[in-house]
Structures are given as structure tokens and as C-alpha cells.
Amino acid sequence: MKPITILDKDYLAWVQTLCERYRISQIRAAVKVNKEMLQYYWLLGKEITERGDENKYGSAFYATLSRDLKKRLPKATGLSERNIRYAQSFYELYSGFIQNLQQPVADLQSTENKSDDIAHLNLQQVVADLMNGIYQIPWGTIRS
């Protein structure tokens, strides 16, 4: 079958629109994947910090965890010892901000004033927005 060339302006504009829409979809997908991975790294860092396994098992803990994860997830990427350390640093860096915002939310929950309910909802929204903002940061930026 011989390829044809269509030079119709409407057709060419439509092809351009399709290409732009495709690129936008790719960017949106990449942002969603990044957000999911950041949530994974956040929870990984949180659990490492809360469990205190480095204190229990020593400095080889990170290498061991990396090896064990790679063994069980052989096709996965991002599970190097260095990335696991970054995940913990990522959590420790930003968790302080979240905890500082959550304290006023907790304080407002203990009151029964209606105007405090509105402030409580606003602070909860600030915490949620901050977490969404944190999950928008590219992982490469966090690691550097």
C-alpha cells in the first residue's frame, strides 16, 4: 500500500491538535506516576524512621533492605541503597512541616466552637494541599 500525503489545512491542524493532546496526556501520566512513587517513598521513609531499623541492624541495614526488595521485585527500579536513604531523608525533611501544621488541627478538634470548625477545615485543607505539593516535586530534585 502506497502512503498518501494529505495537505488539507483542516486535516493538518487536526493532526497537530492530536499531537499536542498526546503530549499533554504523556505529561499528565508522568505527573501521576511521579506522585504515586513519591507517596511510596514517603511511606518507606516514614516506616524506616518509625521502626528505627538502622539502630537495630546497623549501617548495613540500607544495603540489606535494598537487596531484599530487589530480590522480590526484580524488574522494579528506584530501590537502590542510595534511593532508600533519600526516601528516609525526604520523609524526615518534610514531615516536620506536616506535624507543625497538624498540631493546630488537633488543638481545634478539642474545642466545640462553630467558628473553630471552619478554621479546622481550613487547616486540614492546608495540610492536604501541602502534601499534594510535596508529591508534585520531581524525585530527581529531592535527591539532589
MARVEXDREN-564257 format. One line per 4 residues: their letters; for each residue y, x, z of N, C-alpha, C. Coordinates in steps of 0.05 Angstrom, whole numbers, padded with zeros to 5 digits. Example, Ala and Ser with C-alpha at 12.3 -4.5 7.8 and 13.67 -1.06 7.14 Angstrom:
<atoms>
as) -00114,00264,00156,-00090,00246,00156,-00066,00264,00156 | -00045,00257,00142,-00021,00273,00143,00001,00258,00157
</atoms>
This chain:
<atoms>
mkpi) -00023,00017,00000,00000,00000,00000,00025,00018,00000 | 00043,00012,-00018,00067,00028,-00021,00089,00018,-00002 | 00101,00037,00014,00122,00028,00032,00146,00018,00017 | 00160,-00001,00028,00185,-00011,00016,00209,-00003,00033
tild) 00231,-00002,00020,00256,00004,00034,00274,-00021,00032 | 00282,-00031,00055,00299,-00055,00056,00327,-00045,00064 | 00346,-00051,00047,00374,-00042,00052,00392,-00065,00059 | 00381,-00088,00063,00397,-00112,00071,00411,-00106,00098
kdyl) 00437,-00111,00099,00452,-00105,00123,00443,-00120,00148 | 00436,-00145,00145,00426,-00161,00167,00400,-00150,00178 | 00382,-00142,00160,00357,-00131,00168,00361,-00104,00182 | 00378,-00087,00172,00383,-00061,00184,00396,-00064,00212
awvq) 00414,-00084,00214,00426,-00089,00241,00405,-00099,00260 | 00387,-00116,00251,00365,-00126,00268,00347,-00103,00277 | 00340,-00085,00259,00324,-00062,00266,00338,-00045,00287 | 00364,-00042,00284,00380,-00026,00303,00379,-00040,00331
tlce) 00382,-00066,00331,00381,-00082,00356,00354,-00079,00369 | 00332,-00080,00353,00305,-00077,00364,00302,-00049,00377 | 00312,-00029,00364,00310,-00002,00374,00326,00001,00401 | 00349,-00010,00402,00365,-00009,00426,00351,-00024,00449
ryri) 00340,-00048,00443,00326,-00063,00463,00302,-00048,00473 | 00288,-00035,00455,00264,-00019,00463,00272,00004,00482 | 00294,00018,00475,00303,00040,00493,00311,00029,00520 | 00325,00007,00521,00333,-00005,00546,00308,-00013,00563
sqir) 00288,-00024,00549,00263,-00030,00563,00249,-00006,00574 | 00250,00016,00559,00238,00041,00569,00253,00051,00594 | 00279,00049,00594,00295,00058,00617,00289,00041,00641 | 00288,00014,00637,00282,-00004,00659,00254,00002,00671
aavk) 00235,00007,00653,00208,00013,00663,00208,00039,00679 | 00222,00059,00669,00223,00085,00683,00236,00081,00711 | 00257,00065,00712,00270,00060,00738,00251,00046,00757 | 00235,00027,00747,00216,00012,00764,00194,00031,00774
vnke) 00184,00048,00756,00163,00067,00764,00175,00086,00785 | 00199,00096,00780,00212,00114,00800,00215,00101,00827 | 00223,00075,00827,00226,00061,00852,00199,00059,00867 | 00178,00052,00853,00152,00050,00865,00143,00077,00876
mlqy) 00147,00098,00861,00139,00124,00871,00155,00133,00895 | 00181,00127,00895,00198,00133,00918,00189,00118,00943 | 00181,00093,00939,00171,00078,00962,00145,00090,00972 | 00128,00100,00954,00104,00114,00962,00111,00139,00978
ywll) 00129,00155,00967,00136,00180,00981,00150,00174,01008 | 00166,00153,01009,00179,00145,01034,00158,00139,01055 | 00138,00123,01048,00117,00115,01067,00100,00140,01074 | 00094,00157,01055,00079,00181,01060,00094,00198,01081
gkei) 00120,00203,01075,00136,00219,01094,00138,00206,01122 | 00140,00180,01122,00142,00165,01147,00116,00169,01163 | 00094,00165,01150,00068,00167,01164,00063,00196,01173 | 00070,00215,01157,00066,00243,01166,00083,00248,01191
terg) 00108,00239,01190,00126,00243,01213,00116,00229,01238 | 00108,00204,01235,00099,00188,01258,00072,00198,01269 | 00055,00206,01252,00028,00216,01261,00030,00243,01274 | 00048,00260,01265,00051,00286,01277,00027,00304,01270
denk) 00015,00300,01246,-00009,00315,01239,-00004,00345,01236 | 00020,00353,01228,00026,00381,01226,00023,00395,01253 | 00032,00380,01273,00030,00391,01301,00000,00393,01309 | -00016,00374,01300,-00044,00373,01308,-00060,00394,01293
ygsa) -00055,00397,01267,-00073,00413,01250,-00060,00439,01240 | -00035,00443,01246,-00023,00469,01239,-00011,00468,01211 | -00001,00491,01202,00014,00493,01177,-00003,00488,01152 | -00029,00491,01155,-00047,00486,01132,-00051,00456,01127
fyat) -00039,00439,01144,-00042,00410,01141,-00034,00401,01113 | -00011,00410,01104,00000,00400,01078,-00018,00408,01055 | -00028,00432,01055,-00046,00441,01034,-00072,00425,01035 | -00081,00420,01059,-00106,00405,01062,-00102,00376,01052
lsrd) -00080,00364,01060,-00075,00336,01052,-00072,00335,01021 | -00058,00354,01010,-00055,00355,00981,-00082,00357,00967 | -00099,00375,00976,-00125,00379,00965,-00142,00354,00967 | -00142,00341,00990,-00158,00317,00995,-00148,00294,00977
lkkr) -00122,00291,00974,-00111,00269,00957,-00118,00275,00928 | -00115,00299,00919,-00122,00306,00891,-00151,00303,00885 | -00168,00308,00905,-00197,00304,00901,-00204,00275,00897 | -00190,00257,00912,-00196,00229,00910,-00180,00215,00887
lpka) -00158,00228,00879,-00142,00217,00857,-00138,00239,00836 | -00159,00246,00821,-00158,00270,00804,-00138,00267,00781 | -00131,00243,00772,-00112,00240,00750,-00084,00236,00759 | -00079,00234,00785,-00053,00230,00796,-00036,00256,00795
tgls) -00010,00252,00793,00008,00275,00794,00027,00271,00818 | 00041,00292,00825,00060,00289,00847,00048,00292,00875 | 00024,00302,00877,00011,00305,00903,00008,00334,00911 | 00025,00351,00902,00024,00379,00909,00033,00382,00939
erni) 00026,00404,00950,00035,00410,00977,00065,00409,00979 | 00078,00420,00959,00108,00420,00959,00119,00392,00958 | 00107,00374,00941,00117,00347,00940,00112,00332,00966 | 00090,00337,00979,00084,00324,01004,00105,00332,01025
ryaq) 00112,00358,01025,00133,00367,01043,00160,00354,01037 | 00166,00351,01011,00190,00338,01002,00190,00309,01011 | 00167,00296,01010,00165,00268,01018,00173,00265,01048 | 00163,00283,01064,00170,00282,01092,00199,00288,01096
sfye) 00210,00307,01082,00239,00313,01085,00256,00289,01075 | 00247,00276,01054,00261,00253,01043,00262,00231,01064 | 00240,00226,01077,00239,00205,01098,00257,00213,01121 | 00254,00238,01130,00269,00246,01154,00299,00247,01149
lysg) 00308,00253,01124,00336,00254,01117,00348,00226,01119 | 00336,00207,01106,00348,00180,01103,00340,00161,01125 | 00319,00166,01139,00310,00147,01160,00331,00145,01182 | 00345,00166,01188,00366,00165,01208,00388,00145,01201
fiqn) 00396,00144,01176,00416,00125,01167,00406,00096,01171 | 00381,00092,01164,00369,00065,01166,00367,00057,01195 | 00358,00075,01212,00356,00069,01241,00383,00063,01253 | 00403,00078,01245,00430,00074,01256,00441,00046,01248
lqqp) 00434,00037,01224,00442,00010,01215,00425,-00011,01228 | 00400,-00006,01233,00383,-00027,01245,00389,-00032,01274 | 00400,-00013,01288,00406,-00018,01316,00426,-00041,01320 | 00449,-00042,01304,00466,-00065,01307,00453,-00091,01300
vadl) 00435,-00090,01280,00420,-00115,01273,00403,-00124,01297 | 00390,-00105,01310,00374,-00113,01333,00391,-00123,01356 | 00414,-00111,01360,00433,-00120,01380,00442,-00148,01375 | 00448,-00154,01350,00457,-00181,01343,00434,-00202,01346
qste) 00409,-00194,01342,00387,-00212,01345,00384,-00222,01374 | 00393,-00206,01392,00390,-00213,01421,00412,-00232,01430 | 00432,-00237,01413,00453,-00256,01420,00448,-00283,01407 | 00461,-00303,01417,00456,-00330,01406,00481,-00343,01394
nksd) 00502,-00327,01389,00527,-00337,01378,00523,-00341,01348 | 00533,-00364,01338,00530,-00370,01309,00545,-00350,01292 | 00568,-00341,01300,00583,-00321,01284,00567,-00295,01283 | 00552,-00289,01303,00535,-00265,01303,00512,-00268,01283
diah) 00503,-00293,01279,00482,-00297,01259,00491,-00289,01231 | 00516,-00295,01224,00527,-00287,01199,00529,-00256,01197 | 00539,-00244,01218,00541,-00215,01219,00513,-00202,01217 | 00494,-00215,01230,00466,-00205,01229,00455,-00205,01201
lnlq) 00460,-00228,01187,00451,-00230,01159,00465,-00209,01142 | 00491,-00205,01146,00505,-00185,01131,00495,-00157,01136 | 00489,-00150,01161,00478,-00124,01167,00450,-00120,01155 | 00434,-00141,01156,00407,-00140,01144,00410,-00134,01114
qvva) 00430,-00147,01102,00434,-00142,01073,00443,-00114,01068 | 00460,-00103,01085,00468,-00075,01083,00444,-00056,01084 | 00426,-00061,01103,00402,-00045,01106,00385,-00047,01080 | 00381,-00071,01071,00365,-00075,01046,00378,-00062,01023
dlmn) 00405,-00064,01020,00419,-00051,00998,00417,-00021,01000 | 00418,-00010,01024,00416,00019,01027,00388,00028,01019 | 00367,00013,01027,00340,00021,01019,00338,00019,00988 | 00349,-00001,00976,00348,-00003,00947,00362,00020,00934
giyq) 00385,00028,00946,00400,00051,00935,00384,00076,00938 | 00371,00080,00960,00355,00104,00964,00332,00105,00944 | 00320,00082,00938,00298,00081,00918,00308,00084,00889 | 00334,00085,00885,00344,00089,00858,00349,00119,00852
ipwg) 00348,00136,00872,00354,00164,00869,00330,00177,00854 | 00335,00191,00832,00313,00204,00819,00299,00224,00837 | 00272,00225,00836,00257,00243,00853,00265,00272,00849 | 00271,00280,00824,00279,00307,00819,00305,00314,00834
tirs) 00322,00295,00838,00347,00300,00853,00340,00304,00883 | 00322,00288,00893,00314,00290,00921,00301,00317,00926 | 00285,00327,00908,00270,00352,00912,00288,00376,00910 | 00312,00373,00898,00328,00397,00895,00348,00402,00918
</atoms>
